[in-house]
């Protein structure tokens, strides 16, 4: 059973992260521009499957950590809060950086490549290990299933955003390339959200 307050906080944070332009969105966007909507959709579902792989693996890891030591679990949570704050700072510092768009050729294995791209990305594993534990309530039991549920929701939100990107590929590319103000505001808002989330979790758990 999830804590309702933490779940609402999680959902808001996961939604903001899902709609923030990042490597996953750029990959799907590039695939859509190279091979059309069909390839974009296949890539989106590929990254969905790869994301679920990381969620399942991280759920097993977090459950094992909690079983070994409650102190170790809270250490992971504090380290995760610090990592989220660092991500936020990096987003803000890179607010004026240019967007890098990949020049990809149409691919016959977009779904398979999407799985491999996501499953073999160590940053995805690190993110889930730092993000999801902030919203788990061990005293409510079933840590593995809490992690699995929250992680799956996060992946579903990401995939939904990817599919929207597929449908809006051409105008979205122009918007991201031509509007520096749009990119800057997106990064600053997301960065402040990550810093705030990290600080909130650290302070709430210290009470």
C-alpha positions in Angstrom: 0.0 0.0 0.0 1.5 3.3 -1.0 1.4 6.5 1.1 -1.1 8.8 -0.7 0.9 12.0 0.0 4.2 10.5 -1.3 2.4 9.0 -4.3 1.0 12.4 -5.3 4.4 14.0 -4.9 5.9 11.2 -7.0 3.4 11.5 -9.7 3.9 15.3 -10.0 7.7 14.8 -10.1 7.6 11.9 -12.6 5.2 13.9 -14.9 7.5 16.9 -14.9 10.5 14.7 -15.7 8.6 12.9 -18.5 7.8 16.1 -20.4 11.2 17.6 -19.9 13.3 17.2 -23.1 16.1 14.8 -22.4 18.1 12.0 -24.1 15.1 9.7 -24.4 12.9 12.3 -26.1 15.8 13.3 -28.4 16.4 9.7 -29.4 12.7 9.1 -30.3 12.5 12.4 -32.0 15.5 11.6 -34.2 14.1 8.2 -35.0 10.8 9.8 -36.0 12.4 12.3 -38.3 14.6 9.6 -39.9 12.1 6.8 -40.4 8.6 8.4 -39.9 5.9 7.8 -37.3 6.1 4.0 -37.5 9.7 3.9 -36.6 9.2 6.5 -33.8 6.4 4.4 -32.3 8.6 1.3 -32.4 11.4 3.1 -30.8 9.1 4.4 -28.1 7.9 0.9 -27.2 11.5 -0.3 -27.3 12.6 2.2 -24.8 9.5 1.3 -22.7 10.7 -2.3 -22.6 14.2 -1.3 -21.7 12.9 1.0 -19.0 10.9 -1.8 -17.4 14.1 -3.9 -17.4 15.8 -1.3 -15.2 12.8 -1.0 -13.0 12.7 -4.7 -12.3 16.4 -4.9 -11.7 16.4 -1.9 -9.4 13.4 -3.2 -7.4 15.3 -6.4 -6.7 18.3 -4.4 -5.6 16.4 -2.0 -3.3 14.5 -4.9 -1.7 17.8 -6.7 -1.1 19.3 -3.5 0.5 16.4 -3.1 2.8 16.4 -6.7 3.8 20.1 -6.4 4.7 19.9 -3.1 6.7 17.4 -0.3 7.2 20.4 2.0 7.7 21.7 1.0 4.3 18.3 1.7 2.8 18.2 5.2 4.2 21.8 5.8 3.1 20.7 5.0 -0.4 17.8 7.4 0.0 20.0 10.3 1.2 22.5 9.6 -1.6 19.6 9.6 -4.1 18.4 12.9 -2.7 21.8 14.4 -3.2 22.0 13.0 -6.7 18.6 14.5 -7.6 19.8 17.9 -6.4 23.0 17.6 -8.4 20.9 16.7 -11.5 18.9 19.9 -10.9 22.0 22.0 -10.6 23.4 20.6 -13.8 20.1 21.3 -15.6 20.2 24.9 -14.6 23.9 25.3 -15.4 23.3 23.9 -18.9 20.2 26.1 -19.6 22.0 28.0 -22.4 23.6 25.0 -24.0 22.6 24.1 -27.6 20.4 21.0 -28.2 22.2 18.1 -29.9 20.1 16.3 -32.4 21.3 12.9 -33.8 21.4 12.4 -37.5 20.1 8.9 -37.7 19.3 6.7 -40.7 16.0 4.8 -41.0 16.4 1.4 -39.2 14.7 -1.9 -39.7 15.1 -2.8 -36.1 13.8 0.3 -34.3 12.0 -1.6 -31.5 15.1 -3.8 -30.8 17.4 -0.9 -30.9 15.1 1.1 -28.6 15.3 -1.8 -26.0 19.1 -1.9 -26.2 19.5 1.8 -26.1 17.6 2.0 -22.9 18.6 -1.2 -21.2 22.3 -0.6 -21.7 22.2 3.0 -20.5 23.8 3.0 -17.0 22.4 6.5 -16.4 18.8 5.1 -16.5 19.7 2.5 -13.8 21.3 5.2 -11.6 18.3 7.4 -12.0 15.8 4.8 -11.0 17.9 3.8 -8.0 18.0 7.5 -6.9 14.5 8.6 -7.8 12.1 5.8 -6.8 13.3 5.1 -3.3 12.4 8.6 -2.2 8.7 7.7 -2.4 8.8 4.2 -0.9 7.4 3.7 2.6 9.1 0.5 4.0 6.8 0.3 7.0 3.9 -0.2 4.6 5.6 -3.4 3.4 6.1 -5.0 0.0 9.0 -2.7 -1.0 9.6 -4.7 -4.2 6.0 -4.2 -5.3 6.0 -0.5 -4.3 9.1 0.0 -6.4 7.7 -2.0 -9.3 4.5 0.0 -9.3 6.1 3.4 -9.1 8.8 2.5 -11.6 6.2 1.2 -14.1 4.2 4.4 -13.7 7.3 6.5 -14.4 8.1 4.4 -17.5 4.5 4.7 -18.8 4.6 8.5 -18.4 7.9 8.6 -20.2 6.6 6.5 -23.1 3.4 8.6 -23.3 5.6 11.7 -23.7 7.7 9.9 -26.3 4.5 9.0 -28.3 3.4 12.6 -28.2 6.8 13.6 -29.5 6.4 11.1 -32.4 3.1 12.8 -33.4 4.6 16.3 -33.1 8.0 15.5 -34.4 8.5 18.1 -37.1 7.0 21.2 -35.2 8.7 20.1 -32.0 12.1 19.9 -33.6 11.7 23.4 -34.9 10.6 24.6 -31.5 13.5 23.1 -29.7 16.0 24.2 -32.3 14.8 27.8 -32.7 13.5 28.9 -29.3 16.4 29.3 -26.9 14.0 30.9 -24.4 11.8 27.8 -24.4 14.8 25.5 -23.8 16.1 27.7 -21.1 12.9 27.9 -19.2 12.3 24.2 -19.4 15.7 23.4 -18.0 15.5 25.9 -15.2 12.0 24.8 -14.1 13.0 21.1 -14.2 16.3 21.9 -12.4 14.5 23.8 -9.6 12.0 20.9 -9.3 14.8 18.4 -8.9 16.6 20.5 -6.3 13.4 21.0 -4.4 12.5 17.3 -4.4 16.0 16.3 -3.2 15.8 18.9 -0.4 12.3 17.9 0.6 13.1 14.2 0.9 16.3 14.8 2.8 14.6 17.2 5.3 11.4 15.1 5.7 13.4 11.9 6.5 15.6 13.8 9.0 12.6 14.7 11.2 
